[in-house]
């Protein structure tokens, strides 16, 4: 369908509140569940198709035009730096980027950590932050268990995404400073935004109103 909207949705914690949002916006989502083996859901009568994918893939699918729209965290958008339009702050899935250190360093000043090693899944965010502070650090990219890095001596500190901070505390780490906050955003492919503006703009307006009023959160 020429005017079909394809929307990339995140697997994981964001999927449930995203489905609540879609229902509130009047979009179909019957059958879309985390447990389904289907990765593509098509609603031909409504001209809607969903792609279910990893959060880190959502901006790529949107940039490449495989999806017209995407719903994904600001953290992923900032780290990926893809060519997409950010349309709406949806307000759910709140978390934040932090610099965290072992408890033994909890009283240290950030500037005292110059030239140290930083472990992170988000090298662009980390490098930009420390550069903005006039600091030089060695950024070590890891793909999981960032909290383990200071324990085994791979890094002196970490940059990670946290919501409650429970995992940090369980690993005897403390937040030294917050880099930025993150919530879920609606993004668009730039070409789709122009060619399908008549479909996208009303959806943007509806989602802005929903975000202002809040939706049931499951994040």
GINOR-V705172 format. One record per residue. N is the residue number from 0. PHI is phi in whole degrees, 0 to 359 (999 if undefined). D_CENTER is the distance of its C-alpha to the mean C-alpha in Angstrom with 2 decimals. Layout:
BEGIN
{{N;PHI;D_CENTER} {N;PHI;D_CENTER}}
END
This chain:
BEGIN
{{0;999;29.36} {1;299;29.18} {2;258;27.28} {3;292;24.97} {4;258;21.31} {5;254;18.94} {6;238;15.46} {7;274;12.79} {8;244;11.26} {9;274;9.07} {10;291;11.40} {11;92;11.36} {12;298;10.77} {13;279;9.05} {14;295;12.01} {15;299;14.72} {16;295;13.65} {17;294;12.64} {18;295;16.19} {19;298;17.64} {20;299;16.25} {21;299;17.68} {22;297;20.94} {23;295;21.22} {24;275;20.85} {25;83;23.67} {26;262;21.96} {27;288;23.21} {28;206;21.32} {29;303;24.32} {30;90;23.95} {31;279;20.20} {32;219;19.48} {33;296;17.57} {34;278;21.07} {35;292;22.13} {36;278;22.83} {37;290;22.29} {38;250;19.31} {39;230;20.65} {40;237;21.88} {41;245;24.24} {42;237;25.88} {43;300;28.56} {44;296;30.30} {45;266;27.24} {46;66;26.16} {47;233;22.68} {48;223;21.03} {49;247;17.77} {50;250;16.27} {51;260;14.62} {52;211;12.65} {53;296;10.35} {54;306;6.60} {55;292;7.68} {56;268;10.46} {57;302;9.27} {58;299;9.59} {59;294;12.75} {60;300;14.24} {61;289;13.87} {62;300;15.29} {63;280;18.05} {64;86;19.01} {65;292;18.68} {66;231;16.65} {67;283;17.48} {68;230;14.38} {69;213;10.87} {70;237;8.65} {71;203;4.88} {72;289;2.26} {73;301;4.51} {74;303;4.11} {75;291;3.89} {76;299;6.26} {77;295;8.24} {78;290;8.79} {79;284;9.68} {80;55;11.77} {81;276;12.76} {82;275;15.37} {83;225;13.77} {84;267;14.54} {85;265;12.18} {86;258;14.30} {87;217;13.35} {88;275;11.52} {89;279;11.65} {90;86;11.84} {91;255;10.71} {92;70;8.35} {93;294;9.38} {94;203;9.02} {95;207;10.11} {96;278;10.84} {97;227;14.48} {98;263;17.50} {99;234;19.42} {100;226;22.96} {101;300;25.61} {102;305;27.64} {103;294;30.53} {104;249;28.77} {105;298;27.58} {106;261;30.15} {107;282;29.52} {108;275;28.48} {109;305;25.48} {110;299;27.98} {111;286;29.94} {112;260;27.26} {113;300;27.93} {114;68;28.42} {115;271;26.73} {116;264;24.46} {117;239;20.73} {118;265;18.80} {119;194;15.05} {120;270;12.42} {121;235;11.24} {122;298;14.62} {123;294;13.95} {124;298;12.44} {125;296;15.33} {126;298;17.96} {127;296;17.31} {128;294;17.47} {129;293;20.64} {130;296;22.16} {131;294;21.80} {132;268;23.69} {133;71;26.37} {134;249;25.78} {135;246;26.11} {136;225;24.38} {137;261;24.07} {138;268;20.49} {139;248;20.46} {140;276;17.59} {141;237;17.27} {142;249;15.35} {143;187;15.90} {144;52;17.91} {145;302;17.18} {146;297;19.34} {147;286;22.24} {148;304;22.54} {149;291;24.53} {150;293;26.60} {151;261;27.94} {152;85;28.27} {153;287;25.78} {154;215;24.25} {155;268;25.30} {156;209;21.98} {157;227;18.27} {158;242;14.99} {159;215;12.37} {160;261;9.58} {161;227;11.62} {162;244;12.18} {163;263;15.95} {164;85;16.96} {165;299;19.10} {166;296;18.37} {167;299;19.27} {168;298;22.44} {169;294;23.40} {170;251;23.44} {171;57;25.39} {172;246;22.75} {173;232;22.40} {174;286;19.98} {175;267;21.74} {176;199;19.59} {177;262;16.26} {178;273;14.63} {179;194;12.23} {180;267;10.58} {181;220;7.14} {182;224;7.10} {183;282;6.25} {184;233;7.93} {185;265;10.62} {186;239;11.21} {187;222;14.56} {188;291;16.64} {189;302;19.13} {190;291;22.15} {191;300;21.21} {192;299;20.74} {193;278;24.34} {194;283;25.97} {195;241;24.48} {196;303;24.34} {197;297;26.70} {198;267;24.33} {199;283;21.00} {200;298;22.30} {201;299;23.67} {202;293;20.43} {203;300;18.67} {204;298;21.48} {205;296;21.28} {206;291;17.58} {207;297;18.21} {208;293;21.08} {209;297;19.29} {210;297;16.59} {211;294;19.59} {212;274;21.34} {213;86;18.57} {214;231;18.10} {215;297;18.72} {216;257;15.81} {217;230;15.46} {218;256;12.46}}
END
